[in-house]
Every structure is written in C-alpha cells, then in structure tokens.
Amino acid sequence: MFDTAYFLDSFWRLLPALPMTLMLSVVSFAVGCVLGFLLALARLGRFAVLRSFVALFVSFFRGTPLLVQLFLFYYGIPIAFMAMGTKFAFENLDALYYALFVLSLHAAAYISEIARAALLSVNRGQSEAGLSLGFSRFQLLVYVILPQTFLSALPNLLNFFVLQVKNTSLASIITVPELMGLADIESGRTSRFLEVYLMAALLYWALCVAFEAAFFALEKRLSHYKKRDNAR
C-alpha cells in the first residue's frame, strides 16, 4: 500500500540533496558554456587539424550516452594514469569531481553546436563594416558579434540548462549523493521505492518548472533588444 505519510516525510529527507543537484547543474553548465564557445570558435577557425579534433570531440560526446561517459571516465581515468605510472591515487578521488568533469565536457559538446549556429547567424556584413571602421578583430568579437550571438543562443542555452538539471540524476550511478543518489539510498533503506521516487520526480519537476518560468521572464525582458537588432 502507498504510504502517504512517508511520501510527505520523504520531502524533508530528500531536500538536503537539492544544493548538490544545483551545484552540479550550474558549475557544469558554466564550464560548458566557456568551453563550448571556445570549441565553436575553433570549429569555425582556419586550422583544419583543430577543426577536425573539435568535430571528433563533439561527435563523441553527442553520439554516446551520458551514462556510458560517466562509467568510462570514472573507471577509465584511474586505470589510464596507473598505466602511465603516476603516483596520484585517482581511485581515491571523490566521485563528485568525475561527475563535474564529465557533465562539463558533455555540456561543452552540446553548447558548442548552439554557439556555432548562433555565430553563423550574425550577418557577415557587420564584421566587414566593423573592420572598415577600424575595429580590431577582438573589439569586433566583444562589441559586435558576442552580444548578438548571446541573444540568438539564449533560448537554446536556457533549454539545455533545464536538460542539464535532469542529466545530473545520472551522477548517482557513480555514488554522487545528489537528489537521485539520496533517493536511491533512502528507498534502499526503507524499501519504500514508489513513495521516494515519486517525491524525487516531483522535486525535479518543481526545479525545472521554476527555472523555465525564470528563463521565460528573462527572455521576455531581453526580447526588445533582439527586436532592435533585427530592425537594423
């Protein structure tokens, strides 16, 4: 029978895991944004070898399941460094760092494609006009291209962040005590699987709905800038 009292009580038991889930989401997303933008620039750059390497990186992380990536790096990194003779005990490294590392690389691969599409959407004539007015390439990037790229990429970036919040649940498979990890521990301790996992689902849902509402408000606030740019 479904235990309503325990279901409601499980909210307080799972609540302490929310900061870990949010930290994994925010940090991996932020690192992924920086790396993803650099990868997008490299993908559009002049160096063929670098473009090929970035294309291979993006293809691997977009073409393999995140769960497999977590297992591959969690078990593979210690073995690889042991084979190289390093004395650092990677097997003693907290699983949280592996989760952050893999989630960041996973985010970078997806965000690089978002950033690449946004960069390509900027009218090339603006770059030519900026160079003719004496802008350096760095100034052109910072003052002309990046603001428009950000506005163009924003909806997809915000959608990916919501997806990344849900992706963090897979970190539980390598023993990271985020929301799903704590739900596994709690359900195993009490054998009340339905109550605990239903509460975990509701908490994920609440987080995603809250972020979607905040992001919708942000997009609406910035929409007049996009309209102004489109009018030019």
Secondary structure, DSSP 8 states (H G I E B T S, - for coil): ---HHHHHHHHHHHGGGHHHHHHHHHHHHHHHHHHHHHHHHHHTSS-HHHHHHHHHHHHHHHHS-HHHHHHHHHHHHHHHHHHTT--S-GGGS-HHHHHHHHHHHHHHHHHHHHHHHHHHHS-HHHHHHHHHTT--HHHHIIIIIHHHHHHHHHHHHHHHHHHHHHHGGGGGGGT--SHHHHHHHHHHHH--HHHHHHHHHHHHHHHHHHHHHHHHHHHHHHHHHHHHHHT-
